[in-house]
Amino acid sequence: MSLYTPFLRRVAIPAGARLAGYGEVMPYLRGLEASQWWSPAQIQELQNQKLRRLIAHVYQHVPFYRQVMQERGLTPSDFRSTDDLVKLPIVDKYVLTSNYPDAIRDHSLPRSRLIHAASSGSTAERLHYWTTKTQKAKKWAGLFRWWEMVGWAFGQPYFTFQLAPNQGFKGWKLFGELEWRLLRHQWLSAQEMTDAILAHYVARLQQARPRLLRSYAATVYYLALRMNEQGLHAPIPAILTTGEMLTPDMRAAIEQAFAPGRVHNEYGGDGMQIACECGQHAGLHINAETLFVEIVREGRRVAPNELGEVVLTNLEATATPFIRYNIQDVAALDPAACACGRGLPRLSRLEGRLTDLFVTADGHWLTVHQFTAFFSKVLSVKAFQVIQRQVDDILIRLVVDESFSAADHQRILDTFRGYMGPENHFELAFVAEIPLTPTGKRRFFISEVIAGTGNTL
């Protein structure tokens, strides 16, 4: 470790964080660096302590939760551990947004300290909520913990490849430039990705040799495909994919382009850093000091390693409390210990957005892997998007090359009938490109049918 790393950790970042109003970031990071090695029992007790504090606070200061608890005959004394969370309803973005701005906010905080935030709206529905600079600082601490988990250290060069860059001093041009220089951070815009621009990006990566590259999964996958086709290579030890579903084929292509680097999947959403892979690549460790995760189906917790909907309780956030919040993602929990030695629980499977799965007429879920594995073998298909308009009505958009044949056409139809049943209607639409969402992501699957557990108010 160079002297530059402790200088950043002890001097430059704390000073900059205080100046920007994020003074809690480094103290909280130091806490996370230590507690990740605690035993599962110690982490669970920490969660219970934070939950008791959270429930007592929202009962007193958040009108929405005071009303919910009073209607159910509950008081803070009824919540001793995370097992007691089932006494409260599951909520979703519609519940929180419909109670925004006043009923769902922490009235112990002056409005001047509250910051309006909104989700990206990648599913066409935006969540509106309140946050604070303290909560943002803890989010940054969670990010830094993940980056360190995959081998990065402060002062080592890193790149982000997204629509918008990571920056603490947003809107402060001079300080923002200084921040990037100190952290040795460079940004590659995903707004436009022509062959010439991508070639320029590869040259920058080859020259800078960053320790870490963080990107939307489909964005860096697209870059990796072009690199592999052209025989280009840029060794980067750690690639953090986020924001979209990562499939095994995508992982393999990315690791080929940046070998001997490894891909680490990171999972976040709605202002929360949720989970990330460690070097064992055996599931994603949950940010359990901040979040308690339930996996539910039809409103009930499911067995370990069984797929269900991700329901989050943010144990730190009060500006807008996220208590039993259905984030509309699908995953499974693994209670077994990880070989890395961390006591943090893990998501053993992460299947993406609930609307990125398909539900068949008999109620079975089909995940993204079944489709991407198939299309990876149809070489004439360059890009695809599958939309479930009704349970039995499927639109398949395809970008194909000149080698696409009638046999490929029939193969696609036969495969989909095998997945979903012969009684379904399948329409193939040939398009020039698959459009990006407004947030710059590429959605392979869109279900207009599947619905979440929702709220039980």
N, C-alpha and C positions, 0 to 999 in steps of 0.2 A: 504494500500500500504506500503510495507516494504521500509526501507531506501536504499535497494539495487537497487530498480527501479530508483530513481532519480540519484544515483551514476552512473548507466549505461548510463542514458539519458544525463547527464550533463558533465560527466568526461570520462568514459571508451570508450563509442562508438564514441563521437566526436574526441577523441585522436586517436583511431584506424582508424577512417574514414580518418582523415587527413594523417596519415601515409600511408594508402593504396591508397590515391589519390581520395577518395570519400567524400571530406569535405562538400559537399552540402547536404548530406543525412538528417541530423538532422534538419537543418534550413528548408528544404523543407517539411519534415514530420510535423514540427510544423505549417507550413502554411496550409497543408492539414487537420490537426486536427481542425483548426479553420474554414476554408472555407467550409467544408462539412456541416456546420450548417447555411450557408448563404441561402438566399432565391433563388429560381430558377432564378429570374430576375438578381440578383447580380452575380450569377455564369455565366449566359449567357453573361452579359456585360464583365466579365473577359475573357471569351472565345473570344469575339469580339476583345478586346484589343490585346490579344495574336495572334489572326489570322492576324490582320493588321501588327503587328510586323514581323510575320513569312513570310508573302507574300512579304513585302518590302525587307526582308533579302534574300530570295531565288531568287528573281528577280535580285538582284545585284550579288549574289555569287554562284549560282548553274546554270551551263550552260543549263541543261535539262529544267528547269522551265523558264528560261529567253527565250529560244527558243519557248516553248509551248505558253507562254503568248504573245510574239511578233507575232507569227503566227495567234493568235486569236485577235490581235489588243487590247490587254489588258495591263494595267499598274497597279501598286500597288494601285493607287487611285480608281480603280474599285472595290475594296474589302473593304467594310465597316463592314460587319457582316457575320456570318456563312451562311446566306441565299445566299450570293454571291458565295459560293463555287461551285455551279452548273455551273458556267462559265468555270470551269476547268474540264478536262477529269478524268474519273475514271481510275486508274492504278492498275496493279496487280504485282505479283512477277516476271513475265516474263519481264515486262517493266523495273522494277527496276534493275533486274540482268543483262539485256542486255545493260543497260547504266552504269553498274558498271565496272571499279572503278572510272572513272574521270568525266563523264558527269553528274552523279547524286550526286556528293559530294560537300560539302561546301568548296569553295576555299578560304574562309576567315580564315580557320583553317589550320595550318601547318600539313603536313602528319604525323609528329611525334606524333600529338595528336589524330590521328584517329586510331580506333581499328576495325579490320575486324570482322564481326559477320556473322553468318549464322543460318537460322531456322533449326529445327530438321529434316525437310524433311519427316514428317510422312505421307505425301501424295506422296512420291517418288520424289518430286520436291523441291529443296532447294533454299531458298532466300539468296542472298549475299548482304550485305549492310555495311555501316560504322556506328560506334557509337563512343561515347566518355565516359570518366570516369564520366563526369558530368551527361550525360544521364543515365548511369548505377546507379549513386547515386539516381537520381530521380525515377528510377524503384524500387530500394530498399525502398525508402520512400513510394511509392505506396503499396508495399508488406506489410510493417509494418503497414500502415494505415488499410489495410484489416484485418490483424491479431488482431489489437486492436479492430476493429469493432465487432469481434466475441468473445471478452472477454479476450484476452491474454494481458499481460503487460510485459515489459522488465524485465528480471530476473526470470520469471516463466518458468519452464522446458517445452521444446517442442521437438517433433520428426519429422523428415522427412522420408518418406517411398517411395523412388524413386531410379532410376538408379544412379543419381548423387546427391550429397548433396548440400545444400545451403551453400555457403562460400564466404566471402569477400576477404580472403587472400588465394585464390587458388594458389598453387605452392609454398607457403611459409609454410613449414611444421610446424615449431615451432610456428609461429604466428597463423596459422590455428588452431592448437590444443588449443592455449590460447583463441582464439575467441570462440570456442565451449564451453570451460569451463566457460568463463565469461557469455555467453548467455544461458548456461545450455541446450545446444542443443545436441541431439543424432541422428544418422542416421541409418536407417535400409535399407539395400540394397535390391532392387527388382530384382537383376540380377538372383538370384536362389531362388526358393520358394518351397522347399521340405517340407513334413510334419514335419520333425525334426527341420528345420530352422524356420518354422512358429511357432512351439511350443515355441522355444527359444525367438522369438520376443514377443509373448504374455507374457511370463514370465518377460521380460524386461519392457514391458509397465505396467504390474501389479505392479512391484517393483518401477518404477520411478514415476508413476502417473502423466504424463505430463498434462499440461493445454491445449495443442494444439497438434494435429497430422495432418500433411499435406502430401497428397499422390495423385498419379494418382487415378482417380475414380475407374477404373477396378481393380487396384492393391489392394487397401484397401477393395474393395468389395470381392475379392477372399479370402483375409484373414478373413473377417467377415463371409463368408459362412462356412469356416472351423471351426471357433470359434463356430458358432451357431450349427453346426452339432455335435460338441464334448461337448457342454454345457460350453464353456469357456467364460469368461467375463472380460473386462478391462474398468472400467469407465474413460472416457476422456470427459471433458466438450465440447470441440469444435473439430470437424473433418473438415478440409478444403480439399475438393476434387478439383482437377484441371487436366488439360491436356487432358481430355476425356469427352465424354458425360455421364452425370449422369441421370439415369432413376429413377422413383419413387420406383421401386422394389429394386434397388441398395441402394437408400437412406434408405429404411425401414430395409434392412438387416444390413447395417452398424450401424444404430442407435440401433438396437437390441443388437449387439455385444458390443457396447460402451456406453450403457445406464447408466445414463440418458443424456448422451451427445447428441448434435445435429449436423447434417451435414450442412455445409455451402458451397455452390458451388462457386468456384472462376474461373474467366475466364481471360485468358491472351494468348498472342501469338505474335510471331515475335518481341520479346524484349519489349513488352508493357503489362502493367498491366491494363486490360480493365474494369472489373466489378467484384462485389462480393456481396453475400447475407448478409444482416444484420440479426439481431435477429428476425425480423418480418417474414422472409422467404417468402416474397411477391415480388419476382423479384430480380434482381442483380443491385446494385447501380453502375453507371458508374463513372470512374475516370475522371470526367468532367473538372477538372482544367487542366488536361494534354491532354485529348482527346475529340474531337467532333465526335459523332457517327451519321451516317446516315444509314437508312434501305432502300434499293433500290430493285427494281425488274425491269428488262429490262431497266436499266439505270435511272429510275425515283424513287423519294422518295415515299414511300407508306404511307398509313394512319396509325394512332396509333394502336398498337396491331395487325397489319397485318404482317405476316411473309415476310421476304425478306433477301437480302444479306447484311452483315455487312460491311460498308465502313467507314474507320477510317481516321481522320486527327489528327496527333500528333502535338499539338500546341507548343511543346518544342523542338522537334528534328530537327536539321538542318544538321548534319553530312551527313546523307542521309535523305532527307525529306520524310515523309509519308503523302502525301496530297491526300485525296480521294483514299485511298488504300483499295482495295477489299481483305479482309483477307480470303475470301472463306468460311465464316461461315454463318449460318442462325439464325436469331433471330427476335424479335419484340420489339418495344419501347412502354413504358407506360408513358404517360404524367402526370398521377395523382400523388398527393403527397403521400409519404410513411408515415405510422403511426409512424415511428421512429423519424420523425422530420427533417431528413436531406433533404437538397435542391437538392441533386444530382439526376439527372434523372435515370430511371431504364430500364433495359431490362426485359420485362414481360415474355418473352419466349426465351430460348436458346436451339436450336435444334441441335447444333453441326456443323461439317464440311459439306460444301455443297456436298462433295462426300460421306457423310454418309447418305444422303437422296436418295430416289428413285423418279424418275419421271415416271409417267404412259404415255401411248400413247396419252391420251387427255390432257397432260400437268399438271396434278395434282401432288403435292409433297406428298410422304408418309414419315412420320418421324419415328425416332427410337422407340418412345414409342409404336407405334402400334405393332411392332414386339416383343419387350422385354416383353410387357404385355402378349402376346400370349404364348411365350416360357416358361414363368414362370409357366404356368399351365400344361405344358407337362413335367411331372416329370422324365420321362425316358431320357430326353435330358439334358446333363450336361454342354454343351457348344455349341455355334453355331456361324456361320459367314455366312452372306448372301452377295453374289456378283451379281450385275446387270451387265452382260456382254454386253447385248444389251437391248433395251427397252422391248423386249418380251422374253428375254433369261435370266433366273435366276439360279445361282448355289447356293445351300444351303449346307454348310458344317456342319456336326453334329458330336458331341462326345456323344455317348449314352451308357447306361448301358444294362444289360442283360434283363431288363424288356421292352425294346423297342419292339413294336409290329407292325403288319401290320395295325392295327387300328390307331396307332400313325402316321405311314407313310401316310396313307390316310388323316388323320386329318390335317397334315401339308400342303399337296397338296391342299386340299379343302379350307383351310384358305387363302393360298397365291393366289389362283384363285379368291377368294372373294375380296381380296385387289386390285389385279392388272388386273383381267379379265381372262376369260376362254381360250382366244386365246393365252396366254403366255405359254412358255415352261419352265418347272421347273425340274432341275436335283438335286437329293439328293446324296451327297458324304459323306460316313462315314469315319471319320479320327480318329487317336489316340489323337490328340491335335490340338488346334488352335494356330498357331505360333504367337509370339510377333512380333511387328514391330521392326526395328533397334533401335528405341528410347525407347523400353520397354513397349509400349502401346498395348492394345488389341482392335482391330477395329472390331466391331460387323457387320458393314455394309460398303460395298465398292461399289460405283456406278462408273462404267466406262463410263457412258452415260451422266449424268447431267453436264452441263457446266455453269459457272458463267457469270455475266454481262461482265466481262473482261474489257479491256480498250477501250476507244473511240478515241484513237489517229488516 
